């Protein structure tokens, strides 16, 4: 009886694995590529995939992947692999792993499907200037070494998770909130911590530390679908030194109505994630 139970427990996951493997084996690469392109198109994006091929264990690889919007390329990945994880499958859980390169940096992640929905994301050594989103959508010149660690899980209370980011040697130029320009600046370090809970994303901390200016972003975002429509309830606090003010007099002249005291500015940010405004 115990032996039959062992055979059953081992045989069912093995059977599922074999079925999925044979299904993937006989599906043409062009059909897989077409499915991915249509999925992106249904969400308003354009996906270009070069060098798509199957990997050994329930996965696909691509030499280059580019995701674009009407404004131009948003993200470029190379040496990308997407595959179904075998060990969670034996426990009845569907999890997909993703890894690749963004320029000289690496990206790794996992996505749960069904009852195990959620994700994990890890970025290391990614240069911000190698992410075309900032130039094509934000219209800004941004440089720096980015590191991100985040996770989101689904439970009875909804989705909960945390995201931490760090940028070293950041250079931010031509940034705007709506039509209002922000001062160009270099920052030794940018640190951020985000908590997702109860349908909201709460900024636990987000600081930008430069030699002549210090900024802090606080508040929360009510998450919605699509994510770009999420309303913002944020405040950007800025504390520049006099030398920084003198170098960028025109920008601070426009920001004068947000001055709360000498050397301190507080700017409420509303609108949506896709279209922020002061």
C-alpha positions in Angstrom: 0.0 0.0 0.0 2.8 2.4 1.0 4.7 1.4 -2.2 1.7 2.2 -4.3 1.3 5.5 -2.7 4.9 6.4 -3.3 4.5 5.4 -7.0 1.4 7.6 -7.2 3.0 10.6 -5.6 6.1 10.3 -7.8 4.3 9.3 -10.9 1.8 12.1 -11.2 4.4 15.0 -11.2 6.6 12.9 -13.6 3.7 12.4 -15.9 2.8 16.1 -15.9 6.5 16.9 -16.6 6.7 14.5 -19.5 3.4 15.8 -21.0 4.5 19.4 -20.8 8.0 18.5 -22.1 6.6 16.7 -25.1 4.1 19.5 -25.8 6.8 22.1 -25.8 9.0 19.9 -27.9 6.5 19.6 -30.7 5.4 23.3 -30.7 7.3 25.2 -33.4 9.5 28.1 -32.3 7.6 30.5 -34.5 4.3 29.6 -32.8 5.8 30.3 -29.4 7.2 33.6 -30.6 3.8 34.5 -32.1 2.0 33.8 -28.8 4.4 36.1 -26.9 4.1 38.9 -29.4 0.3 38.7 -29.3 0.3 38.7 -25.5 2.4 41.9 -25.5 0.2 43.4 -28.2 -3.0 42.8 -26.2 -1.5 45.0 -23.5 -0.5 47.8 -25.9 3.1 46.9 -26.3 5.3 45.7 -29.2 7.6 42.8 -28.6 10.6 41.8 -30.8 12.3 38.5 -30.1 15.6 37.4 -31.8 17.1 34.0 -31.7 14.2 32.2 -29.9 14.9 28.5 -29.2 13.9 25.8 -26.8 16.0 25.0 -23.7 16.6 21.6 -22.3 14.1 21.7 -19.4 10.7 23.2 -20.1 11.9 26.6 -21.2 12.8 28.9 -24.1 15.8 31.1 -24.7 16.3 34.2 -26.8 19.4 36.1 -27.9 17.6 39.5 -27.7 14.3 40.7 -26.5 13.0 44.3 -26.9 9.8 45.7 -25.4 8.5 48.9 -26.9 5.5 51.3 -26.7 4.3 54.0 -29.0 7.0 56.3 -27.6 9.8 53.8 -28.5 11.8 51.0 -26.8 11.3 50.6 -23.1 13.5 47.6 -22.2 16.1 45.5 -23.9 17.2 42.1 -22.6 19.8 39.7 -24.0 20.6 36.1 -23.3 17.2 35.7 -21.8 15.7 32.4 -20.5 12.2 31.6 -19.3 11.5 28.2 -17.9 9.1 26.2 -15.8 10.7 25.2 -12.4 10.7 21.4 -12.0 10.9 21.1 -8.2 7.9 23.2 -7.4 6.0 21.3 -10.1 6.5 18.1 -8.1 4.7 19.8 -5.2 1.8 20.9 -7.3 3.0 24.5 -7.7 3.5 26.3 -11.0 6.4 28.7 -11.0 8.3 30.2 -13.9 11.9 31.4 -13.7 13.3 34.3 -15.7 16.9 35.4 -16.1 18.8 37.5 -18.5 21.1 40.5 -18.9 20.3 44.2 -19.2 23.4 45.7 -20.7 26.2 44.6 -18.4 23.8 43.9 -15.4 21.8 40.8 -14.6 18.1 40.2 -13.9 16.7 37.2 -12.2 13.1 36.5 -11.1 10.3 34.0 -10.5 6.6 34.2 -11.2 4.0 32.0 -9.5 0.9 31.0 -11.5 -2.5 30.2 -10.0 -2.8 29.7 -6.3 0.9 30.4 -5.9 0.7 33.8 -7.8 3.3 36.3 -6.9 6.8 37.2 -8.0 10.4 37.8 -7.0 12.8 40.1 -8.8 16.5 40.7 -8.4 18.5 43.2 -10.5 22.3 43.6 -10.0 24.8 45.9 -11.7 22.2 47.4 -14.1 23.2 50.7 -15.6 20.3 53.1 -15.7 21.5 54.6 -19.0 21.0 51.1 -20.6 17.3 51.2 -19.9 15.7 53.1 -22.8 12.4 53.8 -20.8 13.9 56.8 -19.1 14.9 58.6 -22.3 11.9 57.6 -24.4 9.1 57.9 -21.9 10.4 60.1 -19.1 12.4 62.2 -21.5 15.3 62.3 -19.0 19.0 61.6 -19.0 19.7 59.2 -16.1 22.8 57.3 -15.2 23.8 55.2 -12.2 24.4 51.6 -11.0 21.0 50.1 -10.0 20.3 47.2 -7.6 16.8 45.9 -6.9 15.4 43.2 -4.6 11.7 42.6 -4.4 9.0 40.0 -3.7 5.2 39.9 -3.9 2.9 37.1 -2.6 -0.8 36.5 -2.7 -2.6 35.5 0.5 -6.0 35.6 2.2 -5.4 39.3 3.0 -4.5 40.1 -0.6 -1.2 40.8 -2.1 1.7 41.8 0.2 5.4 42.4 -0.6 8.4 44.6 -0.3 10.8 46.2 -2.8 14.2 47.7 -2.0 16.3 49.6 -4.5 19.7 51.3 -4.4 21.4 53.5 -7.0 25.1 54.4 -6.7 26.7 57.3 -8.5 23.4 58.6 -9.9 23.2 61.5 -12.4 19.7 62.9 -13.1 19.1 65.5 -15.7 16.0 66.8 -17.6 13.6 65.3 -15.1 10.1 66.7 -15.0 6.9 66.1 -13.0 4.2 66.9 -15.5 5.5 70.1 -17.1 7.5 71.3 -14.1 11.3 70.7 -14.4 13.4 69.5 -11.5 17.0 70.6 -10.9 19.8 68.5 -12.6 21.9 66.9 -9.9 24.4 64.1 -9.1 23.7 61.9 -6.1 26.2 59.7 -4.3 23.4 57.3 -3.4 19.7 56.8 -3.8 17.9 54.4 -1.5 14.3 53.3 -1.5 12.0 50.9 0.4 8.5 50.1 -0.8 5.8 48.1 1.1 2.8 46.7 -0.9 -0.2 45.8 1.2 -4.0 46.3 1.1 -4.0 47.4 -2.5 -1.5 50.2 -1.8 2.2 50.8 -2.3 3.6 52.7 0.6 6.9 54.4 0.4 8.6 53.5 3.7 11.6 55.6 2.7 13.0 57.1 -0.5 16.0 59.4 -0.3 18.4 61.0 -2.7 21.6 62.2 -1.2 23.9 64.5 -3.1 26.8 66.8 -2.1 24.7 70.0 -2.4 21.1 68.7 -2.2 19.1 66.2 -0.3 15.7 65.0 -1.4 13.0 62.8 0.2 9.9 61.3 -1.4 7.1 60.1 0.8 3.5 59.0 0.5 1.6 56.1 -1.2 0.0 54.9 -4.4 -3.4 53.2 -4.7 -2.7 50.4 -7.1 -5.1 49.8 -9.9 -5.3 48.0 -13.3 -3.7 49.0 -15.6 -0.8 50.0 -13.3 -0.3 53.2 -15.1 -3.7 54.5 -13.9 -2.8 54.2 -10.2 -3.4 57.5 -8.5 -0.5 59.2 -6.7 -0.5 60.7 -3.2 3.2 61.7 -2.9 5.2 64.6 -1.6 8.8 65.5 -2.7 10.8 67.4 -0.2 13.9 69.1 -1.3 16.7 70.7 0.8 19.3 72.4 -1.5 22.4 74.2 -0.3 22.8 77.8 -1.4 25.5 77.0 -3.9 23.1 74.5 -5.6 20.4 77.2 -5.7 22.7 79.7 -7.3 23.7 77.2 -10.0 20.1 76.5 -11.1 18.3 79.8 -10.4 15.8 79.5 -13.2 14.5 76.1 -12.1 14.2 77.2 -8.5 12.4 80.4 -9.6 9.7 78.1 -11.1 9.6 76.1 -7.9 9.4 79.2 -5.7 5.7 78.7 -4.8 6.6 75.3 -3.2 9.1 76.9 -0.9 8.1 76.3 2.8 11.1 77.9 4.4 14.6 79.2 3.4 16.4 76.3 1.8 13.4 73.9 1.9 10.8 73.0 -0.7 7.7 70.7 -0.5 6.0 69.6 -3.7 2.7 67.5 -3.7 2.6 65.0 -6.5 -0.8 63.8 -7.8 -2.1 62.6 -11.1 -1.4 59.0 -12.0 1.7 56.8 -12.2 1.8 57.2 -16.0 1.0 60.9 -15.8 2.2 62.5 -12.6 1.5 66.2 -12.0 2.2 68.9 -9.4 
